[in-house]
Amino acid sequence: MTEKKVRVTFNFSAPFAEKVFLAGSFNMWSTASDPMKKNANGLWEKIKYLPEGTWEYKFFVDEEWVLDPECGQIFITGHGAENSVIEVRKK
């Protein structure tokens, strides 16, 4: 039986950024596998289908790691790094 995934939309406002990628525990922190698309207003978007659970993530903006400013949950790793956290649940 396949696990049902939930549609999750990630947004990040960075009108002057050249490239933005979504990276997290759901894609092995890949800085290349999930490019985001920029709209005319400078809002970057990526739609992912994720299984239920708790996922850590960040945006990789022009070669720099950035927390999601819209996310209220932060996880501090054992190395002192901070990651944004999303709880994915079926509705």
N, C-alpha and C positions, 0 to 999 in steps of 0.2 A: 504494500500500500504506500502510495506517495504522500508525503507530508504536504498539506496545503500551505501555500505561501501567501503572505500579505503584501499588498502593494504599498510601498513607502516612497514618498517624494521628498528628496533632499533639496533645499534651496540655499543659495549663498549669494549675497549681494557684493559684487566686486566689479564695478563698471570699468575699471582700468586694468584689470588682470588680463594677461595674455592666455594663460591656460589654467584650468582648475580641474582637479581630479578628486573623486571621492575614494577614500581609503579607510579600511577598518578591519575588524575581526571577521567580517563576512567575506572578505576577499584577500585574506592573508596580508593585509596592509600594503597591497600593490599600489604603487604610485603611477601605474600606467593602464590598468585594466578597466577603470570606470571613469572615462572622461565625462565632464559635465558640459552641457550646451548653454551658451549665453544668449539671452533674448535682447531685444532692442533697448530695454531699460537697464541693462547691465546685471540682470539677475541670472545666475547660473542655476541649472536644474539637472537632476539625475533621478530617474525612477528606477527603483530596485524592487525585486520580489524576494522577500526574506521570510524564513521560517520564524515562528514565534520564538521569543527569547529576548535576552538582553545583549545588545551589540554595542561595542565601542567603535568610534570613528573620528576622523578629522578630515579637513579639506587640505589638499596639497596644492597651494596657490603659488604659481611661478617659482617652483622649487623650494617653497617654505611651508612648514606645517602650521595650520591655523585651526583653532577650536571653532565650533559652530556658535556664533554669538547669540543665536536664537534658542539654543539648547540650555535648559536650566540644570541639567544633571551632568556632573563631572566625576570621572573616576581618576584617582591618582594611583599610578602603577607602583610597583615595588621599587622602581628606579627613579621615582619622583616626577615622572612625566604625567601630564594631564591629557585625558581623552574625553570627548563628548560621549554621552551614553543615550541610547534610544531603547525603549521597551516596546517590542513589537507583539501585539496581541490581536487575535481575530475579533472582529466586531460582532 
